[in-house]
Amino acid sequence: MSIQHAPRDLGLVAVTGLGACTRPALVSEPIDESSAAALAQVFKALGDPVRLRLVSLIGARQGGEVCVCDLTSAFALTQPTISHHLKILREAGLIDSQRRGTWVYYRLVPAALERMGELLSAAAG
């Protein structure tokens, strides 16, 4: 049995071909209400130190994915608490998961992180 979650559309404004004089979409024009709500969910998910560490641990793992058993052992928290944090990151579209037997493996959703980076980059303008 395999559980895979499709990455959520973060409602982010597409930014392509950023040149030296181009400003990111977030500061070049106001975003609409639904985009702001989606972005707020992502930033809220990242606004917790445990979730930031989880994203870092998952991203730094050789091969790009990590077993939940390895994540749980990195914290002085219970397994249900770690699972709750992972669920919030998954619902925000930042990570994806796949069940293999009794374990769940997590990986980052690179497109979500790239869109955030593009939006927040401080290009000269």
N, CA, C and O of each residue as an XYZ file, in Angstrom:
500
protein
N       0.839     -1.180      0.000
C       0.000      0.000      0.000
C       0.875      1.232      0.000
O       1.834      1.311      0.768
N       0.569      2.175     -0.832
C       1.370      3.384     -0.958
C       0.494      4.610     -0.763
O      -0.554      4.749     -1.394
N       0.935      5.487      0.110
C       0.212      6.736      0.334
C       1.046      7.851     -0.256
O       2.162      8.105      0.199
N       0.525      8.505     -1.245
C       1.226      9.639     -1.830
C       0.281     10.814     -1.857
O      -0.885     10.695     -2.234
N       0.801     11.935     -1.454
C       0.003     13.148     -1.434
C       0.481     14.050     -2.561
O       1.674     14.324     -2.688
N      -0.445     14.502     -3.363
C      -0.091     15.417     -4.442
C       0.267     16.766     -3.846
O      -0.394     17.221     -2.913
N       1.307     17.415     -4.369
C       1.659     18.731     -3.865
C       0.494     19.692     -4.055
O      -0.149     19.710     -5.104
N       0.237     20.482     -3.035
C      -0.839     21.456     -3.118
C      -0.399     22.634     -3.964
O       0.771     23.017     -3.974
N      -1.355     23.195     -4.668
C      -1.093     24.436     -5.383
C      -1.078     25.537     -4.339
O      -2.103     25.831     -3.725
N       0.073     26.139     -4.139
C       0.219     27.133     -3.096
C      -0.371     28.471     -3.474
O      -0.311     29.418     -2.688
N      -0.941     28.569     -4.667
C      -1.539     29.833     -5.058
C      -0.501     30.925     -5.247
O      -0.811     32.114     -5.181
N       0.719     30.512     -5.479
C       1.781     31.499     -5.622
C       1.814     32.019     -7.044
O       1.557     31.287     -7.999
N       2.131     33.273     -7.164
C       2.233     33.891     -8.471
C       3.485     33.350     -9.146
O       4.566     33.366     -8.557
N       3.347     32.876    -10.365
C       4.495     32.328    -11.079
C       5.491     33.442    -11.389
O       5.118     34.527    -11.835
N       6.752     33.150    -11.144
C       7.814     34.097    -11.420
C       8.777     33.398    -12.355
O       9.355     32.371    -12.001
N       8.953     33.944    -13.545
C       9.863     33.323    -14.494
C      10.842     34.346    -15.002
O      10.533     35.535    -15.085
N      12.029     33.878    -15.343
C      13.034     34.733    -15.953
C      13.397     35.944    -15.123
O      13.406     37.060    -15.643
N      13.697     35.759    -13.849
C      14.078     36.896    -13.031
C      15.411     37.443    -13.499
O      16.431     36.759    -13.418
N      15.408     38.639    -13.976
C      16.638     39.296    -14.373
C      17.135     40.180    -13.256
O      16.504     40.264    -12.203
N      18.260     40.841    -13.470
C      18.857     41.670    -12.437
C      17.955     42.845    -12.061
O      18.030     43.341    -10.936
N      17.113     43.294    -12.976
C      16.271     44.457    -12.697
C      14.818     44.086    -12.439
O      13.964     44.968    -12.358
N      14.528     42.820    -12.312
C      13.160     42.376    -12.100
C      12.919     42.148    -10.619
O      13.753     41.554     -9.934
N      11.780     42.619    -10.121
C      11.440     42.414     -8.721
C      10.545     41.193     -8.598
O       9.744     40.932     -9.496
N      10.657     40.441     -7.520
C       9.797     39.278     -7.329
C       8.333     39.679     -7.306
O       7.998     40.819     -6.985
N       7.461     38.736     -7.648
C       6.035     39.023     -7.767
C       5.428     39.522     -6.462
O       4.522     40.354     -6.497
N       5.889     39.051     -5.330
C       5.304     39.437     -4.056
C       5.447     40.930     -3.801
O       4.564     41.535     -3.192
N       6.531     41.531     -4.249
C       6.728     42.962     -4.009
C       6.506     43.813     -5.251
O       6.523     45.041     -5.165
N       6.301     43.191     -6.393
C       6.084     43.984     -7.603
C       4.618     44.300     -7.831
O       4.286     45.279     -8.499
N       3.733     43.468     -7.274
C       2.297     43.711     -7.383
C       1.603     43.027     -6.216
O       2.079     42.006     -5.720
N       0.482     43.586     -5.776
C      -0.238     42.973     -4.649
C      -0.768     41.591     -5.030
O      -1.186     41.367     -6.166
N      -0.745     40.679     -4.080
C      -1.291     39.356     -4.328
C      -2.760     39.341     -3.929
O      -3.202     40.134     -3.098
N      -3.505     38.428     -4.534
C      -4.937     38.364     -4.231
C      -5.171     37.633     -2.912
O      -4.250     37.069     -2.321
N      -6.418     37.657     -2.468
C      -6.782     37.107     -1.163
C      -6.485     35.613     -1.044
O      -5.967     35.165     -0.022
N      -6.809     34.847     -2.075
C      -6.583     33.396     -1.987
C      -5.088     33.066     -1.989
O      -4.656     32.139     -1.302
N      -4.298     33.821     -2.757
C      -2.848     33.606     -2.746
C      -2.271     33.950     -1.382
O      -1.396     33.247     -0.878
N      -2.759     35.030     -0.788
C      -2.285     35.426      0.532
C      -2.628     34.360      1.571
O      -1.815     34.064      2.447
N      -3.823     33.784      1.479
C      -4.223     32.737      2.427
C      -3.344     31.501      2.268
O      -2.930     30.906      3.264
N      -3.054     31.110      1.035
C      -2.196     29.946      0.793
C      -0.777     30.195      1.296
O      -0.171     29.326      1.924
N      -0.252     31.386      1.016
C       1.088     31.728      1.495
C       1.140     31.772      3.011
O       2.114     31.322      3.613
N       0.108     32.305      3.627
C       0.070     32.376      5.086
C       0.128     30.983      5.693
O       0.776     30.786      6.721
N      -0.540     30.011      5.072
C      -0.496     28.639      5.571
C       0.929     28.093      5.493
O       1.378     27.404      6.409
N       1.636     28.392      4.416
C       3.017     27.925      4.265
C       3.904     28.578      5.319
O       4.687     27.898      5.982
N       3.782     29.893      5.475
C       4.617     30.581      6.454
C       4.274     30.162      7.882
O       5.159     30.070      8.733
N       3.001     29.909      8.143
C       2.599     29.425      9.464
C       3.228     28.059      9.725
O       3.704     27.786     10.827
N       3.225     27.207      8.708
C       3.836     25.885      8.853
C       5.327     26.009      9.156
O       5.865     25.237      9.950
N       5.986     26.959      8.536
C       7.421     27.141      8.744
C       7.730     27.982      9.973
O       8.896     28.132     10.338
N       6.708     28.531     10.614
C       6.903     29.418     11.756
C       7.118     28.697     13.073
O       7.046     29.323     14.131
N       7.373     27.431     13.040
C       7.611     26.648     14.250
C       9.013     26.041     14.166
O       9.364     25.460     13.138
N       9.824     26.162     15.224
C      11.202     25.646     15.171
C      11.286     24.142     14.879
O      12.198     23.702     14.179
N      10.357     23.364     15.401
C      10.388     21.918     15.137
C      10.153     21.663     13.657
O      10.841     20.839     13.055
N       9.189     22.363     13.064
C       8.896     22.150     11.638
C      10.042     22.648     10.753
O      10.339     22.042      9.724
N      10.678     23.741     11.148
C      11.850     24.192     10.395
C      12.953     23.137     10.431
O      13.590     22.861      9.414
N      13.173     22.555     11.597
C      14.177     21.492     11.706
C      13.793     20.276     10.886
O      14.649     19.656     10.256
N      12.509     19.928     10.888
C      12.062     18.789     10.085
C      12.341     19.022      8.611
O      12.851     18.131      7.930
N      12.014     20.208      8.107
C      12.284     20.533      6.702
C      13.781     20.426      6.430
O      14.191     19.875      5.408
N      14.595     20.951      7.343
C      16.042     20.892      7.172
C      16.560     19.455      7.194
O      17.396     19.085      6.370
N      16.072     18.652      8.127
C      16.502     17.253      8.207
C      16.107     16.468      6.958
O      16.886     15.666      6.443
N      14.910     16.706      6.488
C      14.452     15.997      5.285
C      15.275     16.433      4.079
O      15.721     15.597      3.294
N      15.476     17.737      3.930
C      16.222     18.250      2.781
C      17.686     17.872      2.783
O      18.282     17.707      1.719
N      18.277     17.731      3.957
C      19.706     17.426      4.052
C      20.011     15.942      3.894
O      21.173     15.557      3.767
N      18.990     15.121      3.901
C      19.195     13.668      3.843
C      19.699     13.234      2.469
O      19.153     13.626      1.438
N      20.739     12.428      2.478
C      21.258     11.849      1.239
C      20.153     11.061      0.559
O      19.498     10.246      1.208
N      19.933     11.274     -0.693
C      18.885     10.575     -1.429
C      17.571     11.329     -1.440
O      16.659     10.960     -2.181
N      17.449     12.377     -0.636
C      16.285     13.244     -0.699
C      15.060     12.791      0.062
O      14.022     13.448     -0.010
N      15.144     11.684      0.792
C      14.000     11.264      1.586
C      14.487     10.631      2.879
O      15.615     10.148      2.972
N      13.606     10.646      3.875
C      13.980     10.134      5.182
C      12.800      9.393      5.807
O      11.642      9.778      5.642
N      13.122      8.334      6.518
C      12.104      7.536      7.211
C      11.657      8.291      8.465
O      12.461      8.938      9.134
N      10.374      8.197      8.766
C       9.852      8.848      9.965
C      10.578      8.347     11.213
O      10.712      9.093     12.183
N      11.041      7.117     11.205
C      11.760      6.579     12.370
C      13.037      7.367     12.642
O      13.419      7.540     13.799
N      13.708      7.850     11.582
C      14.914      8.662     11.749
C      14.574     10.076     12.212
O      15.336     10.690     12.960
N      13.446     10.583     11.773
C      13.035     11.922     12.198
C      12.656     11.939     13.675
O      13.019     12.860     14.406
N      11.933     10.930     14.100
C      11.473     10.863     15.485
C      12.656     10.822     16.451
O      12.620     11.453     17.507
N      13.690     10.088     16.093
C      14.842      9.949     16.989
C      15.669     11.229     17.090
O      16.520     11.333     17.974
N      15.443     12.199     16.213
C      16.205     13.451     16.228
C      15.631     14.475     17.208
O      16.221     15.537     17.402
N      14.494     14.172     17.826
C      13.814     15.113     18.709
C      13.496     14.470     20.054
O      13.346     13.252     20.159
N      13.399     15.297     21.063
C      12.955     14.841     22.383
C      11.445     15.056     22.487
O      10.947     15.634     23.453
N      10.732     14.575     21.468
C       9.283     14.697     21.395
C       8.686     13.324     21.131
O       9.378     12.417     20.669
N       7.416     13.177     21.423
C       6.758     11.898     21.174
C       6.495     11.727     19.681
O       6.464     12.697     18.923
N       6.309     10.487     19.283
C       6.026     10.187     17.881
C       4.748     10.867     17.415
O       4.734     11.394     16.302
N       3.669     10.889     18.201
C       2.460     11.589     17.746
C       2.687     13.092     17.512
O       2.090     13.679     16.610
N       3.544     13.701     18.321
C       3.841     15.123     18.138
C       4.595     15.344     16.828
O       4.283     16.272     16.082
N       5.571     14.508     16.549
C       6.314     14.607     15.280
C       5.362     14.380     14.116
O       5.422     15.104     13.122
N       4.494     13.396     14.221
C       3.519     13.131     13.153
C       2.608     14.330     12.921
O       2.263     14.633     11.779
N       2.219     15.007     13.983
C       1.383     16.209     13.853
C       2.123     17.299     13.067
O       1.552     17.921     12.172
N       3.383     17.521     13.406
C       4.173     18.532     12.694
C       4.351     18.152     11.223
O       4.280     19.014     10.347
N       4.580     16.879     10.953
C       4.729     16.425      9.573
C       3.424     16.603      8.797
O       3.447     16.946      7.615
N       2.306     16.375      9.447
C       1.004     16.569      8.806
C       0.810     18.034      8.413
O       0.322     18.320      7.320
N       1.181     18.945      9.278
C       1.053     20.377      8.970
C       1.930     20.744      7.773
O       1.492     21.483      6.891
N       3.155     20.237      7.735
C       4.043     20.509      6.597
C       3.488     19.903      5.316
O       3.589     20.506      4.247
N       2.903     18.713      5.418
C       2.312     18.052      4.245
C       1.100     18.834      3.747
O       0.948     19.043      2.543
N       0.235     19.267      4.666
C      -0.946     20.034      4.277
C      -0.579     21.385      3.667
O      -1.331     21.921      2.853
N       0.562     21.934      4.049
C       1.024     23.195      3.478
C       1.692     22.985      2.121
O       2.039     23.954      1.444
N       1.874     21.720      1.718
C       2.451     21.416      0.411
C       3.962     21.451      0.377
O       4.552     21.465     -0.703
N       4.610     21.466      1.544
C       6.067     21.560      1.592
C       6.767     20.207      1.549
O       7.910     20.108      1.105
N       6.077     19.166      2.012
C       6.651     17.818      1.978
C       5.615     16.851      1.416
O       4.421     17.145      1.366
N       6.103     15.710      1.001
C       5.258     14.638      0.495
C       5.688     13.365      1.222
O       6.784     13.307      1.778
N       4.833     12.356      1.217
C       5.161     11.124      1.930
C       4.731      9.901      1.136
O       3.889      9.970      0.240
N       5.344      8.775      1.500
C       5.005      7.493      0.890
C       5.181      6.403      1.941
O       6.226      6.316      2.585
N       4.166      5.580      2.108
C       4.238      4.466      3.062
C       4.891      3.276      2.365
O       4.549      2.922      1.237
N       5.844      2.672      3.077
C       6.496      1.438      2.622
C       6.487      0.467      3.791
O       7.284      0.585      4.721
N       5.590     -0.476      3.731
C       5.445     -1.408      4.848
C       4.905     -0.665      6.060
O       3.849     -0.034      6.001
N       5.644     -0.749      7.162
C       5.182     -0.088      8.388
C       5.728      1.327      8.531
O       5.323      2.046      9.445
N       6.634      1.742      7.656
C       7.266      3.053      7.782
C       6.771      4.016      6.712
O       6.372      3.612      5.619
N       6.809      5.291      7.052
C       6.469      6.349      6.103
C       7.744      7.127      5.818
O       8.485      7.475      6.737
N       7.996      7.399      4.545
C       9.172      8.140      4.113
C       8.723      9.514      3.621
O       7.715      9.641      2.926
N       9.488     10.537      3.992
C       9.155     11.921      3.656
C      10.216     12.517      2.753
O      11.395     12.175      2.837
N       9.772     13.415      1.886
C      10.680     14.152      0.996
C      10.117     15.547      0.788
O       8.911     15.770      0.898
N      11.010     16.482      0.485
C      10.589     17.850      0.215
C       9.898     17.933     -1.132
O      10.115     17.091     -2.003
N       9.073     18.939     -1.299
C       8.480     19.257     -2.600
C       9.281     20.445     -3.130
O       8.989     21.592     -2.791
N      10.294     20.174     -3.962
C      11.191     21.241     -4.407
C      10.479     22.424     -5.051
O      10.878     23.569     -4.835
N       9.446     22.178     -5.829
C       8.749     23.277     -6.507
C       8.158     24.266     -5.510
O       8.166     25.472     -5.758
N       7.647     23.773     -4.390
C       7.070     24.664     -3.375
C       8.148     25.554     -2.774
O       7.934     26.751     -2.588
N       9.299     24.977     -2.472
C      10.387     25.761     -1.897
C      10.960     26.745     -2.907
O      11.318     27.867     -2.549
N      11.049     26.332     -4.162
C      11.561     27.220     -5.203
C      10.644     28.421     -5.393
O      11.117     29.549     -5.531
N       9.328     28.183     -5.400
C       8.387     29.305     -5.564
C       8.496     30.277     -4.406
O       8.450     31.491     -4.608
N       8.638     29.764     -3.202
C       8.809     30.655     -2.052
C      10.082     31.451     -2.183
O      10.095     32.654     -1.922
N      11.155     30.795     -2.586
C      12.436     31.476     -2.747
C      12.360     32.575     -3.794
O      12.907     33.662     -3.603
N      11.683     32.295     -4.895
C      11.529     33.298     -5.947
C      10.732     34.491     -5.437
O      11.069     35.638     -5.731
N       9.689     34.227     -4.683
C       8.864     35.301     -4.161
C       9.588     36.169     -3.138
O       9.337     37.371     -3.040
N      10.473     35.559     -2.390
C      11.128     36.287     -1.321
C      12.511     36.815     -1.676
O      13.125     37.532     -0.885
N      12.998     36.467     -2.849
C      14.323     36.933     -3.224
C      14.311     38.460     -3.335
O      13.325     39.055     -3.770
N      15.392     39.062     -2.946
C      15.477     40.522     -2.941
C      16.245     40.985     -4.178
O      17.410     41.371     -4.092
N      15.591     40.940     -5.298
C      16.221     41.421     -6.536
C      16.220     42.933     -6.540
O      15.299     43.566     -6.025
N      17.237     43.498     -7.113
C      17.315     44.973     -7.209
C      16.224     45.462     -8.139
O      15.923     44.811     -9.139
N      15.650     46.559     -7.835
C      14.599     47.059     -8.703
C      14.485     48.463     -8.572
O      13.646     49.079     -9.229
